Amino acid sequence: MKFVSEDLTKRAVEMLLQGATLLGEPCPYCSGVRVMKEGQALCVTCGREPEKRNIPQQNNSEQKSSLLETLEKKLEVLSKELEHESDHQKQQAILKSINSLIEAIDKIKK
């Protein structure tokens, strides 16, 4: 049986009272119960928190460019699909998707 410190228990209870949630996944270090608030997980048993890692962030223009490229590729695929489709209902569904993509592309470009 694992010993849970009183300080960790109090900290976990305070976090829960402030809106934290219990995690379904056990602690990767000791398999204890974890509490999470605002992206920070705390193990109630060992008190360890996962290592913080810096994730490189794309700037806004890079994100827009990447999203725009993806949408344009999807538009090209749908256009080819429409060209070869003979079923009227499927054509209508493809046209709706194309219209949605065009609207999204216009919003990103603005």
C-alpha positions as CSV (number, residue, x, y, z in Angstrom):
1,M,0.0,0.0,0.0
2,K,1.3,3.4,-0.9
3,F,1.6,6.2,1.6
4,V,-0.2,9.5,0.6
5,S,1.2,12.6,2.3
6,E,-1.2,14.9,4.0
7,D,0.2,17.9,2.1
8,L,-0.4,16.3,-1.3
9,T,-3.9,15.3,-0.2
10,K,-4.7,18.9,0.9
11,R,-3.2,20.3,-2.4
12,A,-5.3,17.8,-4.5
13,V,-8.4,18.7,-2.6
14,E,-7.8,22.4,-3.0
15,M,-7.3,21.8,-6.8
16,L,-10.5,19.8,-7.0
17,L,-12.4,22.6,-5.1
18,Q,-11.1,25.1,-7.6
19,G,-12.4,23.1,-10.6
20,A,-9.7,20.4,-11.2
21,T,-10.6,17.0,-12.4
22,L,-9.5,13.5,-11.6
23,L,-7.6,11.9,-14.5
24,G,-8.5,8.4,-15.7
25,E,-4.8,7.7,-16.6
26,P,-2.6,6.8,-13.7
27,C,0.7,8.6,-12.9
28,P,3.4,7.4,-15.3
29,Y,5.9,7.3,-12.4
30,C,4.0,5.4,-9.6
31,S,0.6,4.5,-11.1
32,G,-1.1,6.8,-8.5
33,V,-4.2,8.9,-8.9
34,R,-3.7,12.3,-10.7
35,V,-5.6,15.6,-10.6
36,M,-5.5,18.1,-13.4
37,K,-6.2,21.8,-13.5
38,E,-5.3,24.3,-16.2
39,G,-3.1,21.7,-18.0
40,Q,-1.1,20.8,-14.9
41,A,-1.3,17.3,-13.6
42,L,-0.4,16.4,-10.0
43,C,0.0,12.9,-8.7
44,V,-1.7,12.6,-5.3
45,T,0.6,9.7,-4.3
46,C,4.1,10.8,-5.3
47,G,3.6,14.5,-6.0
48,R,5.4,14.4,-9.3
49,E,4.3,16.3,-12.3
50,P,5.2,15.4,-15.9
51,E,8.2,17.1,-17.4
52,K,7.4,20.4,-19.1
53,R,8.5,20.4,-22.7
54,N,8.6,23.3,-25.0
55,I,6.6,22.6,-28.1
56,P,7.7,24.7,-31.0
57,Q,4.8,27.0,-32.0
58,Q,4.1,28.0,-35.6
59,N,3.4,31.6,-36.1
60,N,0.0,32.7,-37.3
61,S,1.0,33.2,-40.9
62,E,2.6,29.7,-41.0
63,Q,-0.5,28.2,-39.6
64,K,-2.7,30.0,-42.1
65,S,-0.4,29.0,-44.9
66,S,-0.4,25.3,-43.9
67,L,-4.2,25.3,-43.4
68,L,-4.7,27.0,-46.8
69,E,-2.5,24.4,-48.5
70,T,-4.5,21.6,-46.9
71,L,-7.9,23.1,-47.9
72,E,-6.7,23.8,-51.5
73,K,-5.5,20.1,-51.8
74,K,-8.9,18.9,-50.6
75,L,-10.6,21.2,-53.1
76,E,-8.5,19.7,-55.9
77,V,-9.4,16.2,-54.8
78,L,-13.1,17.0,-54.6
79,S,-13.1,18.7,-58.0
80,K,-11.6,15.5,-59.6
81,E,-14.1,13.4,-57.7
82,L,-17.0,15.6,-59.0
83,E,-15.7,15.3,-62.6
84,H,-16.0,11.5,-62.5
85,E,-19.2,11.3,-60.5
86,S,-22.4,10.4,-62.4
87,D,-24.8,10.0,-59.4
88,H,-26.8,13.3,-59.0
89,Q,-27.1,13.0,-55.2
90,K,-23.4,12.4,-54.8
91,Q,-22.7,15.4,-57.1
92,Q,-24.8,17.6,-54.8
93,A,-23.0,16.4,-51.7
94,I,-19.6,17.0,-53.4
95,L,-20.7,20.5,-54.4
96,K,-21.7,21.3,-50.9
97,S,-18.3,20.3,-49.6
98,I,-16.6,22.3,-52.3
99,N,-18.7,25.3,-51.4
100,S,-17.8,24.9,-47.7
101,L,-14.1,24.7,-48.6
102,I,-14.3,27.8,-50.8
103,E,-15.9,29.8,-48.0
104,A,-13.2,28.6,-45.5
105,I,-10.4,29.5,-48.0
106,D,-11.9,33.0,-48.5
107,K,-12.1,33.5,-44.7
108,I,-8.5,32.5,-44.2
109,K,-7.3,34.8,-47.0
110,K,-9.0,37.8,-45.5
